[in-house]
Amino acid sequence: MTVGTQMQQAIAGVQSAAATMKSFALQTEDKAAKKDFQHLAKTFEDALKVLEGRQSYIEKQEPQYKEQ
């Protein structure tokens, strides 16, 4: 498995986790739980930005890893 493929899988996993947390936040009526889920979704979105930045860097440094 290439670095590019691993990065794509990591990004997809974090995107999925963020979406799940947003869904949980919408579904719960518990205010504390809603706040926790929203905080987790934000954390995943922040992590996603970092991963996407790393992916961009990898693609610039190693063009063979660029998604086709």
N, C-alpha and C positions, 0 to 999 in steps of 0.2 A: 504494500500500500504506500503510495507516494505521500509526501508532506502535503501537497495540494489537496489530495483526497481526504486526508485526516483533518485538515483545516475545514474543508467543506462539511464534514460530518460533525465537527465540533460546533460550527456555526448553526447548522440545522438543529442540533440538540438544544442549544441555548435559545434559539428562536422558539422551539416547541415548549421549553420550560417557561419562557416569558408569557407565551399565549395561554398556557395552562393556568398560571398564576392570575392573569387578567380575568380568565373565565371564572376561577374560584372567587375572585373579588366581586364579580358581578352576581354570582349565585348566592353568596352568603348574606344573611341579614345581621350577623354579629359584627358590630362596628370595629371591635378590636381585631377580629380575624380579617375583616375587609382591609383595614389599615396594614396589617402584616402582609397580606397577599399583594397589595399595591406596592409596598416597599420591596418585596421580593421581585416583582415584575420589573421595577425600576433598576434593581441590582443586576438582573439578567440583561436588561437593555444596555446598561453601562458596560457590562462584560462583552456584549455583542459588538459594541463600538470598538473595543480594544481588539477583539478577534478580527474584525473586518479590517482594521488598520494593519494588523500583522499580516493578514492575507494579501493586502495591497503591497506591503513591503516585500513579501516573498515573491509575488508576481513580478515586481520590478527587478529584484535581484536574480531571480531564477525563472526566466520566461517559460521554461518547459512546464512549470507548475500551473501556469495560467489556465483557468477553466476554459474549456472549448465549447 
